[in-house]
Structure formats: C-alpha cells, structure tokens
Amino acid sequence: MLTPEARLALPARSLRAKTQMVPPGAGWPMVKTNQCLVLNGTNACLEIENDRIQFPDGPFTVEAWVKSAGDTNGAILSNIKSGGFSLEVAGTPQFRVQIDAATVTDRRVSNLKPAIGVKAKDRLPAAKWTHLAGVYDGQHIALYVNGQKSASTNVTGARLSSDKSLFIGARPNGPFN
C-alpha cells in the first residue's frame, strides 16, 4: 500500500501461468551469466500468450531489474495496445497504463483514450542493475526507480485489460520494437 508518508507491504498475491518454452532451432544457448534473461536489443523477446495468464482487475505493481547495455530504447514488460500496461525505456524509464474512463464492462474502442504514462527524469545508467517498479492503485500511477518515486500522476477511470500477449523485451506493437 502506498501513502504519501509510507510504503507498506501487503500479503503477496501470486498468479500461476502455464507455459511451454520452445527452444530455438539451434537449441538453448549455454548461459554463463548470473541466470538473468539476456536479450540482444534488436529482435529477441519472450512472449507469454494471453490465454496462458489472467490478470485480475484492480490495483497492481509490475517490477523488473534491468541492466541497460547502453543508450537504447525498448519495452521491458508490456501487453499494451488497446488496453494493458507497459514498463519501458524511451529515453528514460516510463510506466503506462490504459484507462477506460467510461466503464469496466465491454471495451468500446471509440471511447478509448490514450494510455496515461509517467516518465522518469533521468536515463538508466549503462551496465548497472536498476530496479524499476510501476504501480497502479486505482487513483494514481507511479514509477519507482531503485525504490524512490520518480514520477506519478492521478488517473480516473478503470484499468482496461489487454487482449494481447505479455511480452518481455518487446511490445505487441511491431513499429515500436
């Protein structure tokens, strides 16, 4: 729970997702790093199909530890297109949530407003691990960098769920990637 004075931990809520990872044509690479997902920064990503994971309605937090290889832009975790959310780097870290100001019932694309986003002031340091967290509590969205609130804004309306897969290292929007 976030308040202006404190950040209090609530009981963890876990979601199970069944998925099957298919090895690339040449097989899985032999990894000698610290067991993190390493992407090539151009065309590699991990996709978890929409029917394999269900996101509950209401408040949520997405977190990631990232280590930028340099001055690059891209999505870290996203299912945003018409609905959803995105934690990404476009110059600086950003967190965006699609809000439907009308209702939480069936989505009407004609009523769809642009995603509401917050953006950090500073770029990610190259070759250094950084913790990013995007928080939506139903009234605000906020972006935390290494545990410090970097940006926030008020929101109205309900979070609009996405019908797209969840991507790690990409967005379900080819031109952005």
C-alpha positions, 0 to 999 in steps of 0.5 A: 500500500502506498501513502504519501508518508509510507510504503507498506507491504501487503500479503503477496498475491501470486498468479500461476501461468502455464507455459511451454518454452520452445527452444530455438532451432539451434537449441538453448544457448549455454548461459554463463551469466548470473541466470538473468534473461539476456536479450540482444536489443534488436529482435529477441523477446519472450512472449507469454500468450494471453490465454496462458495468464489472467490478470485480475482487475484492480490495483497492481505493481509490475517490477523488473531489474534491468541492466541497460547495455547502453543508450537504447530504447525498448519495452521491458514488460508490456501487453499494451495496445488497446488496453494493458500496461507497459514498463519501458525505456524511451529515453528514460524509464516510463510506466503506462497504463490504459484507462477506460474512463467510461466503464469496466464492462465491454471495451468500446474502442471509440471511447478509448483514450490514450494510455496515461504514462509517467516518465522518469527524469533521468536515463538508466545508467549503462551496465548497472542493475536498476530496479524499476517498479510501476504501480497502479492503485486505482487513483494514481500511477507511479514509477519507482526507480531503485525504490524512490518515486520518480514520477506519478500522476492521478488517473480516473477511470478503470484499468482496461485489460489487454487482449494481447500477449505479455511480452518481455523485451518487446511490445505487441506493437511491431513499429515500436520494437 
